[in-house]
Every structure is written in structure tokens, then in C-alpha cells.
Amino acid sequence: MNPEFEVYEAAWKIKAVGFDANDLLLKLAESVNIGIWQFDITDSEQLIWKQYNIPALLGYLPGQTPEDYHHFLDHLVHPDDREIVFDFFNYFLKKAGKSAIEFRLLTCTMGYKWHKCTGRAWFDDRGCLQQLIGVIYAQDDHKLQMDYLKQKLRLFTDSATILEAGGWQGDLKSGRITWTPEVYKILEAPYSFQPTLDNLTDFFHEEDRKLIKLAFKDSVQRLNTFQVEARFLTEKNYPVWVTIKGKPIADHFGKCIGLQGSVQKTSSPVKENNDLQRDMDFLADQNKRLHNFAHIVSHNLRSYSNNLQFMVSLLDDPDLEEAEKPEIFSKIRQLSEQLGTTIHDLDEIVKVNTDTSQKMAEIDLESCFKKVMGTLEANITTAEAKVSYDFSQCPTITYVPAYVESIFLNLLTNSLKYRHPDRHPEISCRTYKKGSNIYLEFKDNGIGIDLKKNGKKLFGMYNTFHSNKDAKGIGLFITKNQVEALGGSIEAESTVDVGTTFSIRLT
């Protein structure tokens, strides 16, 4: 029986012959497994809701769910469909007289299922609304299937957008190619453009066209799948690297009748290889520096440990005179202080080598250099030094601010510390570009360094080459580690009694 039978007229006939309308409507609903609903309009235009077999239709036992309109709308109708149902009862039926909608109702054991609701408005002879009557019945599962497929399609579309990937399909007979919208986006092509097998290669870089043709030809002739890296040329003739995957479409006789596959935007293989090699070189260099640092730590701490053990053993000597103990305690105190200073220095080096994630910022080099000069103003004045700078070629750099300040401070301090006794210090600092790299050059006319003799030790920890009492041999070591931690390098040229020039590749 068609669920949309004229149950409305049957209800009026039941009333006309004086039978119990409610009982007969319930039996009628049960017999054809439908739900019947009814709104009666009183003189005060108040709506009185009645329902027959609706809870049973949804699998609920008698009394398990209240039989009132508000519960029906708020608890049984799917939240996304409540506005549709509300408008159906309150607007469409009253205006159109008869209408139908599809929406989801919460069943007892199977969750939300699609149902169809038809209804009709009944008016008296004066045209006044008297009743709204209708039926509800279960829909086939095709509605759920369509809803599921729509969700899957939406997920696929969203994923394709995020991955910058699209699909394509080519028909060998017509020569026509179909692209998904994402492929048009990758190519920046208008949606009105119709690609074909003849004009397809025009979209590839001329160096990649032969590769594409061979991949297509092999897939058609041998029914092979393929994957190639190639450059698409956008509408503005800009090359974009893509990964193209394809597979043949065969007929019942095993003959290829078309191709289909995907296109995904990707990075340049050359760029990826260069980036990988750069990262490997950086890690190798980092590992080498950390290995050297571990050796330095082991050597220095072992020296302090041996000396402290020796001093403690002297205190345990039974023949030790009481008058000798203060001198030994003094030596132990001195070693302890030196050990504390060394551990602090080592801690600073560890921070440089491990904390390269500090925030980078754009630095005005002149302002930074002036700040350091201000810090050392007393030293510069005492030495009567002439300090000049020129950052015009590269006035700013994106770097770790603390590192730049430390580099300036260490190099300027060294130039003042190792100034020539027979002349006033002349110190200059400048930046310049060489290719895509930014360099910092720091030059002085100090006492210089014998690089043939000490060049390999120049940037070592605690290495000093002069008799200056303030020399610690830590500044250049820290500077080298800071520069190399960010992928740079530092070199020195020096002549004894002439001066020293440091060249630092910052980027």
C-alpha cells in the first residue's frame, strides 16, 4: 500500500459515522506501519498535538517516550532538521494546504533514520483553519547512503585542498581530459579551459615533455602504472613541481581505453636534495664541534680533579706540618674558584651549541655596534682608540640578537686588549655581500698573531698566545661556536706587529 494514501479523508469519514476516531486511527497506523500526527485548532487558536503509533514506529515501547509535540521536536528530530520540521508545521501547511518533507528521527535501537512526513491543512466552510493532519513513514536507506557519500566527498575535497592534490582522467577515443578543480588551481588555469591529449604537453616544461609522453605511452601499451616528477607551467608560465601518478583504464578485452590518476604539488627534487645535503653537512659539523667540546670538557675537568685529589692527599699525610696546612687550603680554594669559573664558561658553550632555537630577529647592526661601544667606552677612551664602522652594504640582518652583540663585544674587546704598545689602536668594522652571503669584517692594527705557529689553536678554548694578564682564551671560542651554530664560519688573517682581520660569514 502506498504510504501516502488519503488517510486525511478516511479520518473524516470515521468521524462522520460516529466511530471512535482515535482508536481507528491508531489501528490504521499500526496496520500499515506508519505514524499519524494531528494538530487540532481550538477556538483560541491553540494547537493541540495528537500522535498515533509514532513511538512504536521508531521502536519505543509504550510509555518509553512522552507523546507530546515538544518532546517530538526537541528529542526525536535530528538537531540539524528541527528548523525544517518547525517551519513545516507552522508555515508551509498553513500556506500551501499540503506539503511534504524528509528529515531524521531518533529510533530506539538504530540511531537517526531518515523519514518522510506528509501533511495537509483542513479548513472549515468559512476558510478558518481547523486541523493539520499527516503521516510519517520510514524512508529507504538510500537517504543515509547519499548522506554518507556526501560526507566522504566533502572529506576527499577538503583533503585534496590541504594536500594541494587533484585528480585527472583521459579518454583515448575522444582525446578529452577531465581535471578536478584542484588541478585547475595548481595550474592557475581558467575553469573554462578544456584540456586534451593533444594540448596537455603544452602545460609541461619542455625538458619534461618527453618524460611525460614516454610514461603515457608505456601505460597505454603495457597497461603499467606510473609515477613521475615533472614541472607544470602555470597560466603565467611559472614552473611548479608536481608528482603525477597514473594508471590505465582497460575494457573487457584488456585494451586500454583511457588513463586516470592524480596530480600533487610538491617541492623541487633538486631543492630537496640540496636541503638534505645542507642539513647533513650541518649535523656533521655540529657533531664534530660537540665531539671536540666533549674532549675539552674531559681534559679540563680531569686536570682540576687530579689537582684537587693531590691536594687532599697532602692533607691526609701524617707527616704534614700544621704550618703547611694553610698554604694547601689556599691552593684548594684557588682550584675551587678556577673550577667554578671553568664550569660557568663550559655552561655558556653548551648553551650556544644546544640552544640554536632562540628567537631570530631583524637587527640594525649600527645600533647594536654603538651599544657595544657604549659598554666599552671607558676601555676605548683609556686606549685612545679610533673605532670606525660601515654597515651601509648590509645595514640589517636576521640573526639571534644576543649572538650579534656577543660577537661585537668579543672582537672589540680583543682588539683593545691586544693593541700594539707603540701606536694608538685603529679598529674598523664593516659588512659586505658576496653572492647571497653576508659577511662581517673586523680589522685592527694590534700586535697580531703568528698563524703559522698558532693558527690551529686560534679558536681553541683557553688558548692564549700573548702574555696579557687579562687573557682567558674563551672569547674567540665562544664567537666561533655562535657563528657556526647558525651555519656560518669565521676565518682570520694576521701578521705579527701589523694587525689582525677577522672575516665572518654570517649567512
ZAMARGU-4260 file (C-alpha; in steps of 0.2 Angstrom, whole numbers, plus 5000, padded with zeros to 4 digits):
<rodrens>
0) 5000/5000/5000 | 5006/5017/4996 | 5010/5026/5012 | 5004/5042/5005 | 4986/5036/5004
5) 4972/5048/5008 | 4972/5045/5027 | 4965/5063/5030 | 4948/5059/5021 | 4947/5042/5030
10) 4948/5051/5046 | 4934/5062/5042 | 4923/5048/5036 | 4927/5039/5053 | 4921/5054/5062
15) 4905/5056/5051 | 4899/5038/5055 | 4902/5041/5074 | 4916/5028/5077 | 4930/5031/5090
20) 4941/5041/5078 | 4957/5039/5090 | 4955/5020/5091 | 4953/5018/5072 | 4967/5030/5068
25) 4979/5020/5079 | 4973/5003/5072 | 4975/5011/5054 | 4993/5017/5058 | 4998/5000/5066
30) 4991/4990/5051 | 5002/4999/5038 | 5017/5003/5050 | 5016/5022/5049 | 5014/5036/5061
35) 5000/5048/5061 | 5000/5065/5068 | 4987/5078/5071 | 4985/5096/5076 | 4968/5102/5082
40) 4964/5120/5082 | 4953/5126/5096 | 4943/5142/5096 | 4958/5151/5105 | 4969/5146/5090
45) 4979/5135/5102 | 4987/5119/5094 | 4983/5103/5102 | 4995/5089/5097 | 4990/5071/5095
50) 5000/5056/5088 | 4996/5039/5084 | 5009/5025/5083 | 5024/5037/5081 | 5034/5030/5096
55) 5031/5012/5090 | 5036/5016/5073 | 5053/5022/5080 | 5055/5006/5091 | 5050/5013/5108
60) 5039/5003/5120 | 5023/5011/5126 | 5026/5025/5139 | 5045/5025/5135 | 5044/5042/5127
65) 5032/5056/5130 | 5019/5059/5117 | 5019/5077/5116 | 5025/5089/5102 | 5039/5097/5111
70) 5047/5081/5115 | 5044/5075/5097 | 5053/5091/5091 | 5067/5093/5104 | 5072/5075/5107
75) 5067/5064/5092 | 5070/5076/5077 | 5088/5077/5072 | 5095/5094/5079 | 5100/5099/5061
80) 5082/5096/5055 | 5072/5104/5068 | 5070/5121/5059 | 5064/5112/5044 | 5051/5102/5054
85) 5046/5118/5064 | 5043/5128/5048 | 5034/5113/5040 | 5021/5113/5054 | 5020/5132/5057
90) 5021/5139/5039 | 5020/5128/5024 | 5005/5118/5029 | 4995/5133/5033 | 5000/5142/5017
95) 5001/5128/5005 | 4987/5117/5012 | 4998/5101/5008 | 5016/5098/5009 | 5030/5085/5012
100) 5047/5085/5020 | 5061/5072/5023 | 5071/5073/5040 | 5079/5062/5053 | 5071/5054/5068
105) 5080/5046/5083 | 5075/5027/5083 | 5076/5017/5099 | 5090/5005/5093 | 5097/5011/5076
110) 5100/5029/5079 | 5094/5043/5067 | 5085/5036/5052 | 5078/5046/5038 | 5059/5048/5037
115) 5046/5056/5026 | 5032/5067/5033 | 5017/5072/5023 | 5003/5084/5029 | 4988/5093/5025
120) 4979/5108/5032 | 4960/5107/5034 | 4949/5122/5034 | 4930/5125/5038 | 4917/5132/5026
125) 4922/5150/5032 | 4941/5146/5027 | 4946/5145/5045 | 4960/5133/5049 | 4953/5118/5059
130) 4966/5104/5058 | 4983/5099/5052 | 4984/5080/5049 | 4998/5070/5042 | 5008/5054/5041
135) 5026/5049/5045 | 5034/5033/5037 | 5052/5027/5036 | 5062/5030/5021 | 5073/5018/5012
140) 5092/5018/5017 | 5097/5027/5001 | 5095/5043/5010 | 5108/5038/5023 | 5119/5031/5009
145) 5118/5048/5000 | 5122/5057/5016 | 5137/5046/5019 | 5143/5048/5001 | 5142/5067/5003
150) 5152/5067/5019 | 5165/5056/5010 | 5166/5068/4995 | 5167/5083/5007 | 5182/5074/5016
155) 5190/5070/5000 | 5188/5088/4993 | 5195/5095/5009 | 5210/5083/5010 | 5214/5087/4991
160) 5214/5106/4995 | 5225/5103/5010 | 5237/5092/5001 | 5237/5103/4985 | 5232/5087/4975
165) 5219/5084/4962 | 5213/5070/4950 | 5213/5068/4931 | 5206/5056/4918 | 5209/5055/4900
170) 5198/5046/4886 | 5209/5039/4872 | 5194/5039/4860 | 5189/5057/4861 | 5206/5063/4867
175) 5197/5073/4881 | 5204/5075/4898 | 5195/5079/4914 | 5203/5088/4928 | 5196/5091/4946
180) 5195/5109/4952 | 5212/5107/4962 | 5222/5104/4946 | 5215/5120/4939 | 5221/5129/4954
185) 5238/5121/4953 | 5239/5127/4935 | 5231/5143/4938 | 5220/5139/4923 | 5203/5146/4920
190) 5189/5133/4923 | 5183/5136/4905 | 5199/5128/4898 | 5196/5111/4891 | 5212/5100/4891
195) 5215/5087/4878 | 5228/5074/4875 | 5235/5085/4861 | 5237/5101/4871 | 5242/5093/4888
200) 5261/5093/4885 | 5260/5111/4882 | 5257/5113/4901 | 5274/5105/4905 | 5291/5112/4905
205) 5300/5107/4888 | 5313/5097/4897 | 5300/5086/4905 | 5288/5084/4890 | 5297/5068/4883
210) 5297/5060/4900 | 5278/5063/4901 | 5275/5056/4884 | 5285/5040/4887 | 5276/5037/4904
215) 5259/5039/4895 | 5264/5028/4880 | 5271/5014/4891 | 5255/5015/4902 | 5243/5013/4886
220) 5254/5000/4878 | 5259/4989/4893 | 5245/4994/4905 | 5258/4999/4918 | 5255/5012/4932
225) 5267/5026/4933 | 5274/5040/4944 | 5284/5054/4938 | 5291/5071/4945 | 5289/5085/4932
230) 5286/5104/4931 | 5269/5111/4926 | 5269/5128/4918 | 5255/5139/4925 | 5245/5151/4915
235) 5258/5164/4919 | 5272/5152/4913 | 5278/5149/4931 | 5286/5132/4934 | 5278/5121/4948
240) 5284/5104/4953 | 5271/5091/4954 | 5270/5072/4956 | 5260/5064/4943 | 5253/5046/4946
245) 5243/5037/4933 | 5236/5020/4929 | 5227/5013/4913 | 5208/5010/4911 | 5205/4994/4901
250) 5190/4987/4893 | 5183/4969/4894 | 5196/4964/4881 | 5211/4971/4891 | 5213/4985/4879
255) 5217/5002/4886 | 5203/5015/4883 | 5209/5028/4895 | 5221/5034/4909 | 5217/5041/4926
260) 5227/5047/4941 | 5232/5061/4952 | 5242/5077/4952 | 5250/5083/4968 | 5260/5099/4971
265) 5277/5095/4978 | 5295/5103/4981 | 5308/5103/4968 | 5319/5087/4969 | 5334/5097/4967
270) 5330/5109/4981 | 5325/5094/4992 | 5342/5086/4988 | 5351/5102/4992 | 5342/5105/5008
275) 5346/5087/5013 | 5364/5089/5009 | 5365/5105/5019 | 5356/5098/5034 | 5368/5083/5033
280) 5383/5094/5032 | 5377/5105/5047 | 5374/5090/5058 | 5391/5083/5054 | 5399/5099/5058
285) 5388/5100/5074 | 5393/5083/5079 | 5412/5087/5076 | 5411/5103/5087 | 5402/5093/5101
290) 5414/5079/5100 | 5429/5092/5102 | 5419/5101/5116 | 5417/5084/5125 | 5436/5082/5123
295) 5439/5099/5130 | 5427/5096/5145 | 5435/5080/5149 | 5453/5087/5148 | 5449/5102/5159
300) 5439/5094/5172 | 5451/5079/5174 | 5465/5092/5177 | 5456/5100/5191 | 5450/5083/5198
305) 5468/5077/5198 | 5475/5093/5206 | 5461/5093/5220 | 5464/5074/5223 | 5483/5078/5225
310) 5480/5092/5237 | 5468/5082/5248 | 5480/5068/5248 | 5493/5080/5256 | 5481/5084/5269
315) 5480/5066/5274 | 5499/5064/5275 | 5503/5060/5293 | 5520/5069/5292 | 5512/5086/5286
320) 5516/5100/5297 | 5502/5111/5305 | 5511/5126/5297 | 5509/5119/5280 | 5490/5117/5280
325) 5485/5135/5277 | 5495/5135/5261 | 5487/5119/5255 | 5470/5125/5259 | 5474/5141/5249
330) 5478/5131/5234 | 5462/5121/5236 | 5452/5137/5237 | 5461/5143/5222 | 5457/5127/5212
335) 5439/5128/5218 | 5437/5145/5211 | 5445/5141/5195 | 5434/5126/5193 | 5419/5136/5196
340) 5424/5149/5183 | 5428/5134/5170 | 5411/5126/5173 | 5402/5143/5170 | 5412/5145/5154
345) 5408/5127/5149 | 5389/5131/5153 | 5390/5146/5141 | 5397/5135/5127 | 5384/5122/5130
350) 5370/5135/5128 | 5377/5141/5112 | 5379/5123/5105 | 5362/5117/5110 | 5350/5132/5111
355) 5350/5137/5092 | 5331/5139/5093 | 5332/5156/5101 | 5321/5169/5093 | 5328/5176/5077
360) 5325/5195/5074 | 5329/5208/5062 | 5344/5218/5069 | 5350/5235/5065 | 5369/5232/5065
365) 5374/5250/5068 | 5363/5252/5083 | 5370/5236/5090 | 5388/5241/5087 | 5385/5258/5095
370) 5378/5249/5110 | 5393/5238/5112 | 5404/5253/5110 | 5395/5262/5124 | 5398/5247/5135
375) 5417/5248/5132 | 5418/5267/5132 | 5430/5268/5146 | 5442/5255/5138 | 5441/5264/5121
380) 5445/5281/5130 | 5459/5274/5140 | 5467/5266/5125 | 5464/5282/5114 | 5457/5270/5101
385) 5449/5276/5084 | 5434/5265/5081 | 5425/5266/5064 | 5411/5256/5056 | 5402/5255/5039
390) 5386/5244/5038 | 5380/5253/5023 | 5380/5237/5011 | 5371/5227/5024 | 5363/5238/5037
395) 5352/5224/5044 | 5352/5205/5047 | 5340/5192/5053 | 5350/5184/5067 | 5350/5180/5086
400) 5352/5197/5094 | 5362/5190/5109 | 5374/5182/5097 | 5377/5198/5086 | 5380/5208/5102
405) 5392/5194/5109 | 5402/5194/5093 | 5404/5213/5093 | 5409/5213/5111 | 5422/5199/5110
410) 5431/5205/5094 | 5431/5223/5100 | 5437/5218/5117 | 5451/5208/5109 | 5457/5222/5098
415) 5458/5234/5113 | 5466/5220/5124 | 5480/5216/5111 | 5483/5233/5105 | 5501/5237/5099
420) 5511/5247/5113 | 5519/5259/5100 | 5503/5266/5092 | 5485/5270/5096 | 5473/5257/5091
425) 5463/5258/5075 | 5449/5247/5074 | 5436/5245/5059 | 5421/5235/5057 | 5411/5233/5041
430) 5398/5222/5032 | 5398/5217/5014 | 5389/5205/5002 | 5397/5191/4992 | 5385/5181/4982
435) 5370/5178/4993 | 5380/5178/5009 | 5383/5192/5021 | 5400/5195/5029 | 5406/5204/5044
440) 5424/5211/5043 | 5433/5216/5059 | 5451/5224/5057 | 5463/5231/5069 | 5482/5236/5069
445) 5486/5227/5085 | 5501/5216/5089 | 5495/5202/5078 | 5496/5183/5079 | 5509/5171/5072
450) 5496/5160/5062 | 5510/5148/5056 | 5514/5144/5074 | 5497/5146/5082 | 5484/5146/5068
455) 5476/5129/5073 | 5474/5134/5091 | 5467/5151/5087 | 5449/5147/5091 | 5453/5134/5104
460) 5446/5135/5122 | 5458/5143/5134 | 5472/5145/5121 | 5481/5162/5123 | 5496/5167/5113
465) 5502/5183/5122 | 5507/5187/5140 | 5492/5198/5143 | 5487/5195/5161 | 5468/5198/5156
470) 5469/5184/5143 | 5457/5169/5146 | 5456/5161/5129 | 5437/5160/5129 | 5431/5174/5118
475) 5435/5168/5101 | 5430/5150/5106 | 5413/5157/5110 | 5412/5168/5095 | 5416/5153/5083
480) 5403/5142/5091 | 5390/5156/5090 | 5393/5159/5071 | 5394/5140/5067 | 5379/5136/5077
485) 5369/5146/5064 | 5378/5139/5049 | 5391/5152/5047 | 5410/5152/5048 | 5425/5163/5054
490) 5442/5165/5047 | 5457/5176/5052 | 5472/5184/5043 | 5485/5191/5054 | 5503/5197/5053
495) 5514/5200/5069 | 5516/5218/5073 | 5504/5223/5059 | 5487/5218/5065 | 5473/5205/5063
500) 5457/5204/5051 | 5443/5193/5055 | 5431/5188/5041 | 5414/5181/5047 | 5401/5173/5036
505) 5385/5177/5045 | 5373/5169/5032
</rodrens>
